[in-house]
């Protein structure tokens, strides 16, 4: 099992909270598509012998692409790789791009899953975040997508916003869960250095919400999602009828993936590669056929830490059997010594040989995982 990720860096506007690599230079779009195809050709052996189970268009804003451009990229993937007949093919989109005509074009391609960046259903919050769509478009695009034939739809929301009350957060959840969606991703606002929100907080214009308020909003998220039949399968993700994000799950399960485009990351279970970020530099490197990525060889400790970090985030947890088989008994002994304090405190439970966060543990998961990383590093 392996995946392919396309990073489409274009944004018509920069959102106040986003730290992903993006550019407003949409005039370079015609140059990007040939460069992505060239990279696919150059790296077609990176996943040699692996069937492609997932393809993901992320960004940036993939929905700035024309339908013809989307089809062209998918045609090249199918030409160069062995793609499973039931592959999950996800397309990130902004609500204001999803007109009925555009959705009709998307459904005519092999795209079978949409991830829609709604973030909020309140116009004033959307304006403060720098989003281009409004609350009416947020609702209409989901219904239009469902009518167009998309039955696997995910929506993104943000909580922990300094200008969003708990009442508004509850209304956001109520609205999202009333729509024909099978997946919900909800992320707490993070003030990434260099973003407009970071600068506004530093200047005292924005005030970070209190920890208690963040926990209350997270608790409300879990309660409301589960009451509507959504399974809390990863810290920030919920799925109905087991409509898990197969692409993101492949990251958490340590599967191989190829990242194509500026700033995209790749992983082959032994090393990690990341492409140059600047779009113009990326285009230039591709035209000149020069190296366009950096590479890190991952040692056993790093691979172990990453397994713990990603697996504990999910409802399946950390497997003792996997640690023993992939890393050895020394690593298992070290991990069990570190995890026991959290089992005793009720933050972690053991089920059928797997260590899993309890609901209580989820709220302090970052602190627990950081502690386990230190334990893992000191195993010798």
Beta strands, then each sheet from edge to edge (+ up, - down):
strand 1: 2-8
strand 2: 52-59
strand 3: 83-93
strand 4: 113-119
strand 5: 153-159
strand 6: 183-188
strand 7: 230-234
strand 8: 237-240
strand 9: 256-260
strand 10: 265-267
strand 11: 271-275
strand 12: 293-297
strand 13: 318-319
strand 14: 348-351
strand 15: 354-357
sheet 1: 7+ 8- 6+ 5+ 4+ 3+ 2+ 1+ 9+
sheet 2: 10+ 11- 12+
sheet 3: 13+ 15- 14+
end
